[in-house]
Amino acid sequence: MNLRKSLIDIFNHIGNDKDLLRLLYYPSDPLNPSKQDVQNLPDFQKIRAERIIRSPKTDDITTNNAICRICMYMGNRTPSNNQVYANQDIVFDVYAHIDQYDKNDARALWICDQINQVLSMERVTGIGKMLSDRMLIIPNPPSGYIGYKLVYTFGSPQK
């Protein structure tokens, strides 16, 4: 069981996806090829650190700070039918500012779709493939935001 390593593996996998970074950063027409890849912007590390966070932190996103953010963190761990591994959940909370991003192109759902494209049925960490189990609306997102919760499950060694 190396949950820290698994979280870092998954962060690196999604945190380097060019389309996902564009969806999180550009308010309009994010996949337009004339726009620079976010990885090539001078403040890329700062942008990614603000947009993809490895904990459920939302107290710094406000109506005045219009961004899209993914909060990712480990969720429930349940036994499997195999004594060698457990089923480990990883949770992604996806937030999009409604006026700046979401009302124009359903950005929060677009980001969810891209996460699913990058992770679902892929071998990223642990044992086996990432399974997309659940999607829920976040009932009390920060003011001015819409939020969705995605839950993926992967096999995690018991030791």
DOLOLO-972707 format. One line per field, with one value per residue: residue number from 1; x, y, z of N, C-alpha, C, O in turn. Coordinates in Angstrom, 1 decimal. Each point is the difference from the previous one (the first is absolute). Layout:
! residues N
num	NUM:...
n.u	X:...
n.v	Y:...
n.w	Z:...
ca.u	X:...
ca.v	Y:...
ca.w	Z:...
c.u	X:...
c.v	Y:...
c.w	Z:...
o.u	X:...
o.v	Y:...
o.w	Z:...
//
This chain:
! residues 159
num	1:2:3:4:5:6:7:8:9:10:11:12:13:14:15:16:17:18:19:20:21:22:23:24:25:26:27:28:29:30:31:32:33:34:35:36:37:38:39:40:41:42:43:44:45:46:47:48:49:50:51:52:53:54:55:56:57:58:59:60:61:62:63:64:65:66:67:68:69:70:71:72:73:74:75:76:77:78:79:80:81:82:83:84:85:86:87:88:89:90:91:92:93:94:95:96:97:98:99:100:101:102:103:104:105:106:107:108:109:110:111:112:113:114:115:116:117:118:119:120:121:122:123:124:125:126:127:128:129:130:131:132:133:134:135:136:137:138:139:140:141:142:143:144:145:146:147:148:149:150:151:152:153:154:155:156:157:158:159
n.u	0.9:-0.5:-0.9:1.5:0.9:-1.2:0.2:1.7:-0.1:-1.2:0.9:1.4:-1.1:-0.8:1.4:-0.2:-1.8:1.0:-0.6:1.0:2.1:0.0:-0.3:1.9:1.1:0.0:0.2:1.7:-1.9:-1.1:-1.8:-0.7:-0.3:-1.9:-1.5:0.8:1.6:-1.7:-0.1:-1.4:-1.8:0.2:-2.2:1.3:2.2:0.6:0.6:2.0:1.8:0.0:1.2:2.2:-2.1:2.0:-1.5:-0.9:1.6:-1.2:1.3:1.1:-1.5:0.7:-1.6:0.8:-0.6:-0.3:-0.8:1.8:-1.6:2.2:-1.9:2.2:-1.6:1.6:-0.5:-2.1:-0.1:0.1:-1.1:1.9:-0.4:0.9:0.7:-0.1:-2.1:0.7:-2.0:1.4:-0.9:-0.7:0.6:-1.8:1.3:-2.0:1.9:-2.1:1.8:-1.4:0.3:1.3:-0.9:-0.5:0.0:2.2:0.9:-1.4:0.5:-1.6:-1.8:0.1:-0.4:-2.1:-1.1:0.4:-1.3:-2.2:-0.1:0.0:-2.0:-1.7:-0.3:0.2:1.7:-1.3:-1.7:1.7:-2.0:1.2:-2.1:0.7:-0.6:-0.9:0.6:1.5:-2.3:1.4:-2.1:1.2:-0.4:2.0:-0.8:2.2:0.1:-2.0:-0.2:1.3:-1.6:2.0:-1.6:2.2:-1.3:2.1:-0.3:1.1:1.0:-1.0:2.1:-0.2:1.3
n.v	-1.2:0.3:0.2:-0.1:-2.0:-1.2:0.5:-0.8:-2.1:-0.3:0.3:-1.6:-1.6:0.2:-0.5:-2.2:-0.2:-0.6:-2.0:-1.8:-0.6:-1.2:-2.2:-1.0:-0.4:-1.5:2.2:0.7:-1.0:-1.0:-0.6:2.0:-1.0:1.2:-1.5:1.8:-1.3:-1.1:-2.0:0.7:-0.6:2.2:0.5:-0.9:0.4:2.0:0.2:-0.8:1.4:1.4:-0.6:-0.2:-0.5:0.2:1.5:-0.8:0.5:0.7:-0.7:-1.4:-1.6:1.6:0.9:0.5:-1.9:1.5:-1.6:-0.8:-1.2:-0.5:-0.7:0.0:-1.6:-0.4:-1.8:-0.3:-0.8:-0.9:-1.0:-1.2:-0.3:2.0:-2.1:-0.6:-0.4:2.2:0.0:0.5:0.9:0.4:1.6:-0.1:1.5:-0.4:1.3:0.6:1.2:0.4:1.6:-0.5:-1.3:-0.2:2.0:0.2:-0.8:1.2:2.2:0.9:0.7:2.2:1.5:0.5:1.4:2.2:1.0:0.6:2.1:1.7:0.4:1.1:-1.3:1.6:-0.6:0.3:-1.2:-0.1:-0.5:-0.8:-0.7:1.7:-0.2:0.1:1.0:1.6:0.2:1.5:0.2:1.6:-1.3:-0.6:0.1:-0.1:1.5:-0.5:-1.4:-0.8:-1.2:-0.6:-1.5:0.2:-1.7:0.4:-1.7:-0.1:-1.2:-0.5:0.3:-2.2:-0.9
n.w	0.0:-2.1:2.1:1.7:0.5:1.4:2.2:1.2:0.8:1.8:2.0:0.7:1.1:2.1:1.7:-0.7:1.2:-1.9:-0.7:0.9:-0.7:-1.9:0.1:0.6:-1.9:-1.7:0.3:-1.3:-0.7:1.7:-1.1:0.7:-1.9:-0.4:0.9:1.2:-0.8:0.8:-1.1:-1.7:1.2:-0.5:-0.5:-1.6:0.3:-0.7:-2.1:-0.8:0.4:-1.7:-1.7:0.5:0.8:1.0:-0.8:1.8:-1.5:1.7:1.7:-1.4:0.4:-1.3:1.1:2.0:1.1:-1.6:1.4:-1.0:0.9:0.1:0.8:0.5:-0.1:1.5:-1.3:-0.7:2.1:-2.1:1.6:-0.1:-2.2:-0.2:0.5:-2.1:-0.6:-0.1:0.9:-1.7:1.9:-2.1:1.6:-1.4:1.1:-0.9:-0.1:0.1:-0.6:1.7:1.6:1.7:1.5:2.1:0.9:0.4:1.9:1.4:0.4:1.2:-1.1:-0.6:1.7:0.5:-1.4:0.4:1.6:-0.5:-1.0:1.5:0.9:-0.8:1.8:1.5:-1.4:1.8:0.8:1.4:1.1:-1.7:-0.7:-1.3:2.2:-2.0:2.0:0.7:-0.1:0.9:0.4:-0.9:1.8:0.8:-2.1:-0.6:1.6:-0.8:1.8:-1.7:1.0:-0.7:0.5:-0.1:-0.7:0.8:-1.5:2.0:-1.6:2.0:-0.9:0.2:-1.6
ca.u	-0.9:0.7:-1.1:0.7:0.5:-1.1:-0.5:1.0:-0.1:-1.3:0.2:0.9:-0.7:-1.0:0.6:0.8:-0.9:-0.1:-1.4:-0.5:0.5:-0.6:-1.4:0.0:0.6:-0.5:-1.5:-0.8:0.6:1.3:0.8:0.4:1.4:0.8:0.4:1.2:-0.1:0.2:1.3:1.0:-0.1:1.1:-0.4:-0.7:0.0:-0.9:-1.3:-0.4:-0.1:-1.2:-1.1:-0.1:0.5:-0.1:-0.8:-1.3:0.1:-0.8:-0.2:0.7:-0.7:-1.1:-0.6:1.0:1.2:-0.7:0.8:-0.4:0.9:-0.2:0.5:0.1:0.4:-0.4:-1.3:-0.2:0.7:-0.9:0.6:-0.3:-0.1:1.4:0.7:1.2:-0.3:-1.3:-0.6:0.3:-0.6:0.5:-1.1:0.3:-1.0:0.2:-0.7:0.1:-0.7:-1.2:-0.1:1.2:0.3:-1.0:-1.2:0.3:0.3:-0.1:1.4:0.2:-0.3:1.0:1.2:-0.3:0.2:1.4:0.6:-0.4:0.7:1.4:0.1:-0.9:0.5:1.5:0.9:0.7:0.7:-0.6:-0.2:-1.1:-0.4:-0.9:-1.4:-0.9:-1.1:-1.1:0.1:-1.1:0.0:0.5:-1.2:0.3:1.3:0.2:-0.9:0.3:0.6:-0.7:1.0:-0.3:0.9:0.3:0.7:0.6:0.5:1.1:0.5:1.1:0.6:-0.3:1.2
ca.v	1.2:1.2:1.0:1.3:-0.3:-0.1:1.4:0.7:-0.6:0.4:1.4:0.2:-0.5:1.0:1.3:0.3:-0.1:1.3:0.4:0.2:1.3:1.1:0.1:0.6:1.4:1.0:0.2:-0.2:-0.7:-0.5:-1.0:0.7:-0.2:1.2:0.4:-0.6:-1.0:0.6:-0.4:0.9:1.3:0.2:-0.3:-1.3:-0.7:0.7:-0.2:-1.4:-0.1:0.6:-0.7:-1.4:-0.1:-1.4:0.0:0.6:1.4:0.9:1.3:1.1:0.3:0.9:0.6:1.0:-0.8:-0.9:-1.0:-1.4:-0.7:-1.4:-0.5:-1.5:-0.6:-1.4:-0.2:-1.2:-1.2:-1.2:-1.3:-0.6:-1.4:-0.5:0.5:0.7:1.5:0.6:1.0:1.4:1.1:1.3:0.9:1.2:1.0:0.9:1.3:0.9:1.3:-0.1:1.1:0.1:-1.2:-1.0:0.4:0.1:-1.3:-1.1:-0.3:-1.0:-1.3:-0.3:-0.4:-1.3:-0.9:-0.2:-0.9:-1.4:-0.4:-0.2:-1.0:-1.2:-1.3:0.1:-0.4:1.2:-0.3:-1.1:-1.2:0.0:1.2:1.0:-0.2:1.1:-0.6:0.9:1.5:0.7:1.4:0.5:0.8:1.3:0.5:1.4:0.9:0.3:-1.1:-1.3:-1.1:-1.4:-1.0:-1.2:-1.0:-1.1:-1.0:-0.8:-1.0:0.5:-1.1:0.0:0.3
ca.w	0.0:-0.1:-0.5:-0.5:-1.3:-0.9:-0.2:-0.9:-1.3:-0.7:-0.3:-1.1:-1.2:-0.5:0.0:-1.2:-1.1:-0.6:-0.2:1.3:0.4:-0.8:0.5:1.3:-0.1:-0.9:0.2:-1.2:-1.1:0.6:-0.8:-1.3:-0.2:-0.1:1.3:0.4:1.0:1.4:0.5:-0.5:0.6:0.9:1.4:-0.1:1.3:0.8:-0.6:0.4:1.4:0.4:-0.7:0.4:1.4:0.6:1.2:-0.2:0.4:-0.8:0.7:-0.7:-1.3:0.3:-1.2:-0.5:-0.5:-0.9:-0.6:0.1:0.9:0.4:1.3:-0.1:1.3:0.3:0.6:0.8:-0.3:0.4:-0.3:-1.3:0.1:0.0:1.2:-0.4:-0.2:0.4:-1.0:0.5:-0.8:-0.1:-0.3:-0.7:0.1:-1.1:0.2:-1.1:0.2:-0.9:-1.0:-0.8:-0.7:-0.1:-0.7:-1.4:-0.7:0.9:0.3:1.1:-0.6:-1.0:0.8:0.5:-1.2:-0.3:1.0:-0.3:-1.2:0.4:1.0:0.0:-0.6:-0.2:1.1:0.4:1.3:0.7:-0.7:-0.9:-0.7:0.7:-0.4:0.3:0.7:0.3:-0.2:0.8:0.1:1.3:0.4:0.5:-0.5:0.3:-0.6:-1.4:-0.7:-0.1:0.3:-0.1:0.7:-0.7:0.8:-0.7:0.9:-0.6:1.0:0.8:0.8:1.4:0.7
c.u	0.9:-0.9:0.7:0.5:-1.1:-0.6:0.9:0.0:-1.2:0.1:0.9:-0.7:-1.0:0.6:0.8:-0.8:-0.2:-1.4:-0.6:0.5:-0.6:-1.5:0.0:0.5:-0.7:-1.5:-0.8:0.9:1.4:0.8:0.4:1.5:0.9:0.4:1.1:-0.4:0.3:1.4:1.1:-0.1:1.1:-0.4:-0.8:-0.1:-1.0:-1.5:-0.5:-0.2:-1.4:-1.2:-0.2:0.7:-0.3:-0.7:-1.3:-0.1:-0.8:-0.1:0.6:-0.6:-1.3:-0.5:1.0:1.2:-0.6:1.0:-0.7:1.0:-0.4:0.7:0.0:0.5:-0.5:-1.4:0.0:0.9:-0.8:0.7:-0.4:-0.2:1.4:0.7:1.3:-0.2:-1.4:-0.5:0.2:-0.7:0.9:-1.1:0.6:-1.2:0.3:-0.8:0.2:-0.8:-1.1:0.0:1.2:0.2:-1.3:-1.2:0.2:0.1:-0.1:1.4:0.3:-0.2:1.1:1.3:-0.2:0.2:1.5:0.7:-0.3:0.8:1.5:0.2:-0.7:0.6:1.5:0.7:0.9:0.9:-0.7:-0.1:-1.2:-0.3:-0.8:-1.4:-0.8:-1.3:-1.2:0.3:-1.2:0.2:0.5:-1.1:0.3:1.4:0.2:-1.0:0.5:0.6:-1.0:1.0:-0.5:1.1:0.1:0.7:0.5:0.5:1.1:0.4:1.2:0.6:-0.3:1.2:0.8
c.v	1.2:1.1:1.3:-0.2:0.0:1.4:0.8:-0.6:0.5:1.5:0.3:-0.4:1.1:1.4:0.4:-0.1:1.4:0.5:0.4:1.4:1.2:0.3:0.7:1.5:1.0:0.2:-0.3:-0.8:-0.7:-0.9:0.6:-0.2:1.2:0.5:-0.9:-1.1:0.6:-0.4:0.9:1.4:0.2:-0.3:-1.3:-0.6:0.7:-0.3:-1.4:-0.1:0.6:-0.8:-1.5:-0.1:-1.4:0.0:0.7:1.5:0.9:1.4:1.2:0.3:0.7:0.5:1.0:-0.7:-1.1:-0.9:-1.3:-0.8:-1.5:-0.2:-1.5:-0.5:-1.4:0.0:-1.3:-1.1:-1.2:-1.3:-0.5:-1.5:-0.7:0.6:0.8:1.5:0.4:0.9:1.4:1.0:1.2:0.9:1.2:0.9:1.0:1.3:0.9:1.3:0.1:1.1:0.0:-1.2:-0.9:0.3:0.1:-1.3:-1.2:-0.6:-1.1:-1.4:-0.3:-0.4:-1.5:-1.0:-0.2:-0.8:-1.4:-0.5:-0.4:-1.2:-1.3:-1.2:0.1:-0.5:1.2:-0.3:-1.2:-1.2:0.1:1.4:0.9:-0.2:1.3:-0.5:1.0:1.4:0.6:1.5:0.4:1.0:1.4:0.5:1.4:0.8:0.3:-1.1:-1.2:-1.0:-1.4:-0.8:-1.2:-1.0:-1.2:-1.0:-0.7:-1.0:0.6:-1.2:0.2:0.4:1.1
c.w	0.0:-0.6:-0.5:-1.4:-1.0:-0.3:-1.0:-1.4:-0.8:-0.3:-1.2:-1.3:-0.5:-0.1:-1.2:-1.3:-0.6:-0.1:1.4:0.5:-0.7:0.5:1.4:-0.1:-0.8:0.1:-1.2:-1.0:0.4:-0.9:-1.4:-0.1:-0.1:1.4:0.5:1.0:1.3:0.5:-0.5:0.5:1.1:1.5:0.1:1.4:1.0:-0.4:0.4:1.4:0.5:-0.6:0.3:1.4:0.5:1.4:-0.3:0.4:-0.9:0.7:-0.7:-1.4:0.3:-1.4:-0.6:-0.6:-0.9:-0.7:-0.1:0.8:0.1:1.3:-0.1:1.4:0.2:0.7:0.8:-0.5:0.5:-0.4:-1.4:0.3:0.1:1.2:-0.3:-0.1:0.5:-1.1:0.6:-0.9:0.0:-0.4:-0.7:0.2:-1.1:0.2:-1.3:0.4:-1.0:-1.1:-0.9:-0.9:-0.4:-0.9:-1.5:-0.7:0.9:0.4:1.0:-0.6:-1.0:0.7:0.5:-1.1:-0.3:1.1:-0.3:-1.2:0.4:0.9:-0.2:-0.7:-0.3:1.3:0.4:1.3:0.6:-0.9:-0.9:-0.6:0.9:-0.5:0.5:0.5:0.1:-0.4:0.7:-0.2:1.4:0.5:0.4:-0.5:0.4:-0.8:-1.4:-0.7:-0.1:0.3:-0.2:0.7:-0.9:1.0:-0.9:1.0:-0.7:1.1:0.7:0.8:1.5:0.8:-0.7
o.u	0.6:0.1:-0.5:-0.2:0.1:-0.4:-0.4:0.0:0.1:-0.4:-0.3:0.3:0.0:-0.4:0.5:0.5:-0.6:-0.3:-0.8:-0.8:-0.2:-0.4:-0.9:-0.4:-0.3:-0.7:-1.2:1.2:1.0:1.2:0.5:0.8:1.2:0.9:0.1:-0.9:1.0:0.6:1.1:0.8:0.3:0.9:-0.9:-1.1:-0.7:-0.8:-1.1:-1.0:-0.5:-1.1:-1.1:1.2:-1.0:0.5:-0.1:-0.7:0.2:-0.7:-0.3:0.4:-0.8:0.5:0.0:0.8:-0.1:0.8:-1.2:1.2:-1.2:1.1:-1.0:1.0:-0.9:-0.3:1.0:0.4:-0.4:0.8:-1.1:0.1:0.1:0.0:0.5:0.9:-0.8:0.8:-0.6:0.1:0.7:-0.7:1.0:-1.1:1.1:-1.3:1.1:-1.2:0.2:-0.1:-0.1:0.6:-0.2:-0.5:-0.9:-0.4:0.6:0.3:0.8:0.8:0.4:0.7:0.9:0.6:0.4:0.9:0.9:0.4:0.5:1.0:0.5:0.4:0.5:-0.5:0.9:1.1:-1.0:0.9:-1.1:0.9:-0.7:-0.3:0.1:-0.8:-1.2:1.2:-1.1:1.0:-0.4:-0.3:-0.9:0.9:-1.0:-0.4:1.1:0.3:-1.0:1.2:-1.2:1.2:-1.0:0.9:-0.8:0.4:0.0:-0.3:1.0:-0.8:0.0:-0.1:1.1
o.v	0.4:0.3:0.5:0.9:0.5:0.3:0.7:0.8:0.4:0.5:0.8:0.6:0.3:0.8:1.2:0.0:0.8:1.2:1.0:0.8:1.0:1.1:0.8:0.7:1.1:-1.0:-0.4:0.2:0.2:-0.1:-0.7:0.4:0.0:0.9:-1.2:0.1:0.7:0.8:0.1:0.9:-1.0:-0.4:-0.1:-0.5:-0.7:-0.2:-0.2:-0.8:-0.4:0.0:-0.5:0.2:-0.6:-0.7:0.7:0.3:0.1:0.9:1.1:0.8:-0.4:-0.2:0.1:0.6:-1.1:0.3:-0.2:0.3:-0.3:0.2:-0.6:0.6:-0.4:0.8:-0.4:-0.1:0.0:0.0:0.4:-0.5:-1.2:1.2:0.6:0.8:-0.9:0.3:0.3:0.0:0.3:-0.4:0.6:-0.3:0.6:-0.2:0.1:-0.1:-0.2:-0.3:0.3:0.1:-0.2:-0.8:-0.1:-0.2:-1.1:-1.2:-0.9:-0.9:-1.2:-0.9:-0.8:-1.1:-1.1:-0.8:-0.9:-1.2:-1.0:-0.7:-1.0:0.2:-0.7:0.0:0.3:0.5:-0.5:-0.3:0.5:0.9:-0.5:0.0:0.4:-0.7:-0.4:0.5:-0.5:0.5:-0.6:1.0:0.9:0.2:0.7:-0.3:0.4:0.2:-0.1:0.1:-0.3:0.4:-0.6:0.5:-0.6:0.4:-0.3:0.2:0.4:-0.6:1.1:0.6:0.4
o.w	1.0:-1.2:-1.0:-0.8:-1.1:-1.2:-0.9:-1.0:-1.1:-1.0:-0.8:-1.1:-1.2:-0.8:-0.1:-1.1:0.6:0.3:0.1:0.6:0.6:0.2:0.2:0.9:0.4:-0.1:0.1:-0.1:-0.6:0.2:-0.8:0.8:0.2:0.2:-0.4:0.8:0.2:0.7:0.6:-0.4:0.7:0.8:0.8:0.4:0.7:0.8:0.6:0.5:1.0:0.6:-0.1:0.2:-0.2:0.9:-1.0:0.9:-1.2:-0.6:0.4:-0.7:0.7:-1.0:-1.2:-0.7:0.4:-0.9:0.4:-0.1:0.0:0.2:-0.2:0.5:-0.7:0.9:0.6:-1.2:1.2:-0.9:-0.5:1.1:0.1:0.2:0.9:0.2:0.2:-0.9:1.1:-1.3:0.9:-1.0:0.4:-0.5:0.0:0.1:-0.5:0.4:-1.2:-1.2:-1.2:-1.1:-1.1:-0.8:-0.8:-1.2:-0.3:0.0:-0.1:0.3:-0.1:-0.5:-0.1:0.2:-0.3:-0.3:0.1:0.0:-0.5:0.0:0.3:-1.2:-0.9:1.1:-0.7:0.1:-0.4:-0.8:0.4:0.1:1.0:-1.2:1.1:-0.7:-0.2:-0.1:-0.1:-0.2:1.0:-0.7:-0.2:0.8:0.5:-1.1:-0.2:-1.2:0.8:-0.4:0.2:0.0:-0.3:0.7:-0.7:1.1:-1.2:1.2:-0.7:0.8:0.5:1.1:0.5
//
